[in-house]
Amino acid sequence: MKNLLHISRCVEKFEDYHENHSGGMSGMKTGIPKLDNSTDGFVPGQYWVLGADSRIGKTTLCMNFSMHVAQQGKPVFYFITEMNT
C-alpha cells in the first residue's frame, strides 16, 4: 500500500505535469483529440478504468480506442469483464 497517494497529491502531480509539459504528446493517441489533450494519450504504465451504466457505449468506446492504437502500428490486448446484476 506504499504506492497509494492522497487525492490532493494526485491533483498536484497532475497540475505540475501539465505546467511543465513541453506540449508534445508522450502517449499514443486515443482517437479523441480533446481526451488526448487532457490525458496525454495512452501512456505506458498507466491503468485506465472506464465505468458507466449499461448500454452507454463503454465497449464501443474501448473498441474504438483499440482500433486507433492498432492503426498506429502498436499491438493491442483487449480484455473485458462483464458483471451480472
Buried (B, 14 or more C-beta within 10 A) or exposed (E): EEEEEEEEEEEEEEEEEEEEEEEEBEEBBBBBEEBBEEBBBBEEEEEEEEEEEEEEEBEEBBBBBBEBBEEEEEEEEEEEEEEEE
